[in-house]
């Protein structure tokens, strides 16, 4: 097989998390670091990899060290397996995460019913997939009936609620993580 090389780190997410934790704008970090706002934006969005010197300037502006930012960085490539859990006798409704950790995507599996009166509204887009059973969804005042194999795509900001209409319903919800900024705000119609 080929040589195993260590994967590069995605330091942009660590820079963004630190900047937001300090409640700083890109303009303030640019002023403190002497780097441009577009370059800092490219770093945060993984479109540019900073040199060691630039990373140290960013770290100083964020009142941390380059080593700390690198330690908080996400690996560029990762593989993580989440094994299925066996059903419990007398299974109550449950939710389990299908993705571990702090990533740009979240996925959850809902089995059975849940609080049908609970309304959801996520900042970013999400996809609902009915693996088994059926659900009724109310989104922005309209009702949808979904059966096995159906999907429903919701853009960020859409208010919705859902309920299982068949016993042993399984729903997979995949969403862009809340900490990820949408490319642009969409005007509401």
Residue frames as qw, qx, qy, qz and C-alpha x, y, z in Angstrom:
[[0.000, 0.891, 0.455, 0.000, 0.00, 0.00, 0.00],
 [0.306, 0.758, -0.059, 0.573, 1.10, 3.63, -0.14],
 [0.339, 0.091, -0.518, 0.780, 2.95, 5.57, 2.49],
 [0.297, -0.772, -0.561, 0.039, 0.73, 6.64, 5.35],
 [0.244, 0.304, -0.128, 0.912, 0.99, 10.37, 5.78],
 [0.068, -0.467, -0.617, 0.630, -0.55, 12.30, 8.62],
 [0.161, 0.733, 0.561, 0.350, -3.61, 14.20, 7.39],
 [0.154, 0.299, -0.108, 0.936, -3.44, 18.01, 7.45],
 [0.081, -0.476, -0.692, 0.537, -5.44, 19.71, 10.15],
 [0.015, 0.697, 0.461, 0.550, -8.42, 21.95, 9.46],
 [0.334, -0.192, -0.421, 0.821, -7.44, 24.86, 11.65],
 [0.131, -0.338, -0.282, -0.888, -10.18, 27.16, 10.30],
 [0.578, -0.565, -0.518, -0.280, -12.89, 25.75, 12.54],
 [0.626, -0.397, -0.400, 0.539, -10.64, 26.19, 15.59],
 [0.213, 0.060, 0.011, 0.975, -9.91, 29.80, 14.61],
 [0.329, -0.448, -0.405, -0.725, -13.63, 30.51, 14.12],
 [0.642, -0.544, -0.539, 0.028, -14.60, 28.89, 17.44],
 [0.525, -0.285, -0.290, 0.748, -11.96, 30.89, 19.32],
 [0.055, 0.193, 0.162, 0.966, -12.89, 34.17, 17.59],
 [0.459, -0.512, -0.465, -0.558, -16.58, 33.66, 18.36],
 [0.649, -0.464, -0.523, 0.300, -15.86, 32.67, 21.96],
 [0.373, -0.249, -0.164, 0.879, -14.10, 36.02, 22.35],
 [0.234, 0.823, 0.483, -0.186, -16.98, 37.75, 20.51],
 [0.195, -0.551, 0.336, 0.739, -14.60, 39.30, 17.98],
 [0.684, 0.672, 0.113, -0.260, -15.34, 40.23, 14.39],
 [0.837, 0.248, 0.189, 0.450, -13.05, 39.31, 11.51],
 [0.250, 0.859, -0.026, 0.446, -12.25, 43.03, 11.19],
 [0.483, -0.815, 0.282, -0.151, -10.95, 43.18, 14.77],
 [0.880, -0.210, 0.347, 0.248, -8.82, 40.06, 14.28],
 [0.665, 0.580, 0.153, 0.445, -7.51, 41.50, 11.01],
 [0.016, -0.925, 0.146, -0.350, -6.55, 44.74, 12.72],
 [0.661, -0.659, 0.355, -0.046, -4.82, 42.92, 15.59],
 [0.869, -0.074, 0.415, 0.261, -3.00, 40.44, 13.34],
 [0.020, -0.631, 0.429, 0.646, -2.10, 42.66, 10.39],
 [0.235, 0.105, 0.889, 0.380, -3.77, 40.14, 8.03],
 [0.308, -0.044, -0.316, -0.896, -6.65, 40.96, 5.70],
 [0.636, 0.070, 0.442, -0.629, -10.29, 40.18, 6.41],
 [0.819, 0.345, -0.266, -0.375, -10.63, 38.16, 3.16],
 [0.441, 0.397, -0.789, 0.158, -7.59, 36.05, 4.05],
 [0.240, -0.157, 0.761, -0.582, -8.92, 35.39, 7.57],
 [0.758, 0.194, 0.169, -0.599, -12.29, 34.44, 6.08],
 [0.724, 0.404, -0.530, -0.180, -10.54, 32.02, 3.73],
 [0.138, 0.321, -0.861, 0.371, -8.70, 30.47, 6.67],
 [0.472, -0.012, 0.597, -0.648, -11.92, 30.03, 8.66],
 [0.808, 0.336, 0.092, -0.475, -13.68, 28.49, 5.65],
 [0.759, -0.189, 0.583, 0.219, -10.77, 26.13, 4.89],
 [0.663, 0.735, 0.129, 0.069, -10.06, 27.82, 1.55],
 [0.353, 0.761, -0.424, 0.341, -6.57, 28.83, 2.62],
 [0.854, -0.341, -0.263, 0.291, -3.98, 27.24, 4.88],
 [0.111, -0.974, 0.184, -0.079, -2.03, 29.79, 6.89],
 [0.594, 0.446, -0.533, 0.406, 1.75, 29.67, 7.05],
 [0.617, -0.348, -0.541, 0.453, 3.26, 29.14, 10.49],
 [0.209, -0.003, -0.141, 0.968, 3.96, 32.88, 10.69],
 [0.359, -0.317, -0.309, -0.822, 0.37, 33.81, 9.75],
 [0.667, -0.427, -0.603, -0.093, -1.03, 31.26, 12.20],
 [0.495, -0.244, -0.453, 0.700, 1.07, 32.78, 14.99],
 [0.044, -0.124, -0.030, -0.991, -0.27, 36.26, 14.09],
 [0.557, -0.384, -0.474, -0.564, -3.84, 34.94, 14.20],
 [0.670, -0.354, -0.602, 0.252, -3.17, 33.18, 17.51],
 [0.300, -0.085, -0.311, 0.898, -1.73, 36.37, 19.03],
 [0.269, -0.230, -0.206, -0.912, -4.79, 38.31, 17.86],
 [0.709, -0.367, -0.460, -0.388, -6.99, 35.69, 19.52],
 [0.346, -0.657, 0.498, -0.448, -4.90, 35.75, 22.72],
 [0.953, -0.144, 0.261, -0.058, -3.82, 32.12, 22.39],
 [0.274, -0.560, 0.677, 0.390, -0.95, 30.22, 20.79],
 [0.552, 0.384, -0.568, -0.474, -0.53, 28.53, 17.43],
 [0.152, 0.128, -0.971, 0.137, 0.00, 25.26, 19.31],
 [0.327, 0.253, 0.678, -0.608, -3.38, 25.66, 21.06],
 [0.591, 0.451, -0.091, -0.663, -5.14, 26.38, 17.76],
 [0.446, 0.342, -0.788, -0.253, -3.52, 23.35, 16.16],
 [0.032, -0.008, 0.939, -0.342, -4.50, 21.19, 19.13],
 [0.431, 0.384, 0.510, -0.637, -8.12, 22.34, 18.73],
 [0.372, 0.388, -0.500, -0.679, -8.08, 21.76, 14.96],
 [0.875, 0.162, 0.330, -0.315, -10.21, 19.12, 13.28],
 [0.476, -0.194, 0.735, 0.443, -8.49, 16.45, 11.19],
 [0.334, 0.363, -0.389, -0.778, -9.03, 17.08, 7.47],
 [0.665, 0.039, -0.641, -0.383, -10.04, 13.48, 6.93],
 [0.292, -0.244, 0.787, -0.486, -11.61, 11.28, 9.52],
 [0.587, -0.132, -0.704, -0.378, -13.63, 8.11, 9.71],
 [0.260, -0.170, 0.689, -0.655, -15.86, 7.29, 12.65],
 [0.434, -0.207, -0.809, -0.339, -18.19, 4.33, 12.91],
 [0.441, -0.174, 0.463, -0.749, -21.25, 4.46, 15.17],
 [0.158, -0.057, -0.977, -0.135, -22.56, 0.92, 15.60],
 [0.539, -0.402, -0.396, -0.626, -26.29, 0.24, 15.83],
 [0.261, -0.230, 0.711, -0.611, -27.73, -0.27, 19.27],
 [0.183, -0.228, -0.946, -0.136, -29.93, -3.29, 19.87],
 [0.431, -0.509, -0.257, -0.700, -33.59, -2.63, 20.59],
 [0.094, -0.175, 0.749, -0.632, -34.52, -2.67, 24.23],
 [0.143, -0.413, -0.898, -0.049, -37.45, -4.79, 25.40],
 [0.085, -0.814, -0.534, 0.212, -40.59, -2.65, 25.69],
 [0.456, 0.104, 0.148, 0.871, -38.76, 0.00, 23.70],
 [0.005, 0.825, 0.340, -0.452, -39.78, 3.54, 24.58],
 [0.474, 0.858, 0.064, 0.189, -39.35, 6.37, 22.07],
 [0.641, -0.547, 0.169, 0.510, -35.68, 7.28, 21.81],
 [0.427, 0.892, -0.150, 0.007, -33.16, 9.36, 19.94],
 [0.781, -0.359, 0.255, 0.443, -29.56, 8.48, 19.19],
 [0.130, 0.847, -0.322, -0.402, -26.84, 10.48, 17.52],
 [0.925, 0.315, 0.167, 0.128, -25.42, 8.94, 14.35],
 [0.539, 0.611, -0.210, 0.541, -22.38, 11.24, 14.28],
 [0.654, -0.593, -0.255, 0.395, -20.08, 11.78, 17.25],
 [0.519, -0.216, 0.032, 0.826, -18.21, 14.94, 18.08],
 [0.098, 0.770, 0.108, -0.621, -18.17, 18.52, 16.82],
 [0.429, 0.107, 0.671, 0.596, -18.67, 18.40, 13.05],
 [0.172, 0.152, -0.223, -0.947, -20.30, 20.42, 10.30],
 [0.593, -0.136, -0.548, -0.574, -23.11, 17.89, 10.05],
 [0.375, -0.154, 0.745, -0.530, -25.34, 16.26, 12.63],
 [0.570, -0.050, -0.669, -0.474, -27.43, 13.14, 12.10],
 [0.359, -0.150, 0.705, -0.593, -29.91, 11.63, 14.53],
 [0.365, -0.170, -0.850, -0.340, -32.20, 8.62, 14.49],
 [0.471, -0.142, 0.380, -0.784, -35.59, 8.87, 16.19],
 [0.283, -0.111, -0.941, -0.152, -37.39, 5.62, 17.01],
 [0.137, -0.570, -0.765, 0.268, -41.03, 5.61, 18.05],
 [0.007, 0.874, 0.331, 0.357, -42.86, 8.82, 18.77],
 [0.396, -0.035, -0.334, 0.855, -41.71, 11.90, 20.62],
 [0.039, 0.578, 0.431, -0.692, -43.29, 15.09, 21.95],
 [0.354, 0.512, 0.622, 0.476, -45.47, 15.84, 18.92],
 [0.053, -0.948, -0.311, 0.043, -46.32, 19.27, 20.32],
 [0.486, -0.592, 0.197, 0.611, -42.69, 20.39, 20.30],
 [0.533, 0.844, 0.066, -0.004, -41.88, 22.87, 17.55],
 [0.723, -0.230, 0.254, 0.600, -38.43, 22.89, 15.96],
 [0.386, 0.922, -0.001, 0.025, -36.62, 25.67, 14.14],
 [0.790, -0.240, 0.189, 0.531, -33.01, 25.19, 13.11],
 [0.056, -0.779, 0.212, 0.587, -30.62, 27.84, 11.90],
 [0.067, 0.441, -0.725, -0.524, -29.41, 25.73, 8.97],
 [0.698, 0.164, -0.433, -0.546, -30.88, 23.27, 6.47],
 [0.433, -0.213, 0.843, -0.237, -31.96, 19.77, 7.40],
 [0.543, 0.113, -0.672, -0.490, -33.23, 16.62, 5.73],
 [0.620, -0.147, 0.604, -0.479, -35.75, 14.24, 7.29],
 [0.455, 0.219, -0.787, -0.355, -35.83, 10.64, 5.99],
 [0.796, -0.201, 0.286, -0.495, -38.46, 8.11, 7.06],
 [0.086, 0.385, -0.914, -0.091, -36.62, 4.76, 7.31],
 [0.187, -0.271, -0.944, -0.035, -39.65, 2.83, 8.64],
 [0.017, -0.583, -0.666, 0.466, -43.23, 3.70, 9.46],
 [0.153, 0.678, 0.420, 0.583, -44.88, 7.04, 8.75],
 [0.254, -0.385, -0.356, 0.812, -44.97, 10.58, 10.10],
 [0.135, 0.879, 0.402, 0.218, -47.11, 13.67, 9.79],
 [0.460, -0.143, -0.066, 0.874, -45.14, 16.91, 9.53],
 [0.085, 0.937, 0.339, -0.012, -46.41, 20.45, 9.88],
 [0.539, -0.164, 0.128, 0.816, -44.05, 23.03, 8.38],
 [0.012, -0.117, 0.134, 0.984, -44.81, 26.71, 7.97],
 [0.510, 0.240, 0.270, -0.781, -48.55, 26.06, 8.29],
 [0.711, 0.281, -0.454, -0.458, -48.72, 23.20, 5.73],
 [0.780, -0.266, 0.528, -0.206, -49.23, 19.51, 6.51],
 [0.477, 0.491, -0.690, -0.237, -47.21, 16.70, 4.91],
 [0.915, -0.202, 0.292, -0.193, -47.67, 12.95, 5.28],
 [0.264, 0.641, -0.714, -0.100, -44.44, 10.97, 4.82],
 [0.978, -0.099, 0.075, -0.165, -44.14, 7.21, 4.49],
 [0.786, -0.329, 0.405, 0.331, -41.26, 4.76, 4.38],
 [0.639, 0.184, 0.403, 0.629, -38.52, 6.01, 2.05],
 [0.152, 0.896, 0.276, 0.312, -39.89, 9.58, 1.81],
 [0.503, -0.127, -0.195, 0.832, -37.73, 12.62, 2.53],
 [0.026, -0.949, -0.305, -0.080, -38.51, 16.19, 3.49],
 [0.549, 0.149, -0.093, 0.817, -35.96, 18.98, 3.03],
 [0.210, -0.918, -0.327, 0.082, -36.28, 22.07, 5.20],
 [0.426, 0.588, -0.156, 0.669, -34.26, 25.21, 4.68],
 [0.363, -0.111, -0.529, 0.759, -32.85, 26.98, 7.70],
 [0.155, 0.006, 0.201, -0.967, -35.36, 28.93, 9.75],
 [0.542, -0.219, -0.555, -0.592, -38.43, 26.85, 8.84],
 [0.443, -0.228, 0.607, -0.620, -40.63, 26.19, 11.88],
 [0.667, 0.042, -0.636, -0.386, -41.93, 22.63, 11.99],
 [0.535, -0.288, 0.673, -0.422, -43.20, 19.80, 14.16],
 [0.582, 0.176, -0.707, -0.359, -43.73, 16.12, 13.46],
 [0.642, -0.247, 0.579, -0.438, -45.28, 13.01, 14.94],
 [0.025, 0.132, -0.965, -0.226, -45.10, 9.30, 14.17],
 [0.682, 0.035, -0.020, -0.730, -48.38, 7.86, 12.93],
 [0.900, 0.083, -0.410, -0.126, -47.30, 4.19, 12.86],
 [0.768, -0.591, 0.245, 0.027, -45.77, 2.11, 15.67],
 [0.789, -0.216, 0.359, 0.449, -42.01, 1.46, 15.42],
 [0.453, 0.878, 0.059, 0.143, -41.44, 4.44, 13.15],
 [0.666, -0.357, 0.139, 0.640, -37.77, 5.31, 12.52],
 [0.318, 0.937, 0.108, 0.097, -36.84, 8.77, 11.27],
 [0.689, -0.110, 0.050, 0.715, -33.34, 9.94, 10.33],
 [0.082, 0.988, 0.124, -0.039, -32.69, 13.68, 10.57],
 [0.695, 0.022, 0.099, 0.712, -29.52, 15.06, 8.98],
 [0.005, 0.980, 0.198, -0.009, -28.76, 18.74, 9.53],
 [0.466, 0.560, -0.229, 0.646, -26.02, 21.26, 8.96],
 [0.526, -0.361, -0.533, 0.556, -24.61, 22.01, 12.41],
 [0.133, -0.934, -0.325, 0.065, -25.71, 25.14, 14.22],
 [0.434, -0.687, 0.178, 0.555, -22.14, 26.48, 14.44],
 [0.456, 0.127, 0.562, 0.678, -21.80, 26.51, 10.63],
 [0.196, 0.548, 0.084, -0.809, -22.68, 29.81, 9.00],
 [0.647, 0.574, 0.503, 0.014, -24.98, 29.60, 5.99],
 [0.533, 0.186, 0.335, 0.755, -23.42, 30.89, 2.77],
 [0.057, -0.194, -0.089, -0.975, -25.89, 33.73, 2.62],
 [0.295, 0.299, 0.645, -0.638, -29.10, 34.69, 4.29],
 [0.053, 0.355, 0.782, 0.509, -32.15, 33.85, 2.24],
 [0.304, -0.103, 0.085, -0.943, -34.94, 36.40, 2.12],
 [0.227, 0.280, 0.885, -0.296, -38.13, 35.01, 3.68],
 [0.176, -0.162, -0.540, -0.807, -41.16, 35.09, 1.41]]
